Amino acid sequence: MSAPAYQFLGESKTKEMLQKFTGERTGWVLVGDRQWFFPRRYVDQGLGFFEFKARPSDTWVVSYPRSGTTWTQELVWLLSNDLDFETASKKYLAERFPFLEFSMFNHPEVTEEFVELNQGDPEKMDFCRKLGVPGYDVLQAMDSPRFIKSHFPFSLLPGILDVGCKIIYVARNPKDVAVSWYHLNRAIKTQGYTGTFEEFWDYFESNLTPWSPYWEHLKEAWALRHHPNLLFMFYEEMHQDLTECIQKVSKFLGKTYTDDQISELSDYLDIRNFKNNLMVNSSELRDCKIISAGSFVRNGKSGTWTETFTEKLEARADDWILQNLKGSDFVFPTFNNNY
């Protein structure tokens, strides 16, 4: 199977967006028939990601960004590792559960700026440089079993369902996704977004934020939801009944735990505790001045989009959602579902 073709984003739109997304310096590409949106570093690294070799013992968490990925990763890692809270308390989640394609978002100029920001601290300087190392090289050197995070759609991760590894896909209400994605784009310097939320929604709705189109991403996974190696979950379900979701994931991973152990894990994952956990909250990026404090795991709530959307924008978003659900059997959970 050959890698999908790509085309560069138009010159006029590129010029406009480079003023808004200051962490990117050269522009973006549209990949494949669905025109997946990525930084231009995809040109150099995309084939390596497309040809990445999964192993039967791998465990993946796949999602569109800001869909509960980090929460799910920690849940999956602990269930897979006999509730090893001691290791989880000492080792960053990004080390235990690497992000396959984060290197695409570390433009060389920006990486050097990160290095400059940390002058005088060789350990931090080295950490900043390593952010640009492609995830396929990092993971290739890791022993099994590996735990892998990715926001790639399944069509850009060919074959991972068929080698025997386990994959948990998590989806979330697009309004909450957009609000959370906006805040992260503003907070993290690899994105460096400087515009308003209304402008960001324009880009999101127009499939001009990374890993878009949002609907194609979800629908690809939804179509595969009956595959025995895939568990499709909703972020809203985790909020509604975290214990039930823990049990569901545990069964999917072939693990068995007592009620007391599940209760202990549920308390550990409670968002009030989770958002203050330095091992999962990208504190290593904060310490290197790559992301602002307290901005990675935010409030962890569902339905808070109402605090950001104007009435006019809400009506527009609802129409966009309904148009994209038309003719599809994709269904959001009734919990906090206003569509």
Summary of the structure (lengths in Angstrom):
residues: 339
radius of gyration: 19.2
end to end distance: 38.5
largest distance: 58.3
contacts: 1039
relative contact order: 0.16
helix: 47%
strand: 11%
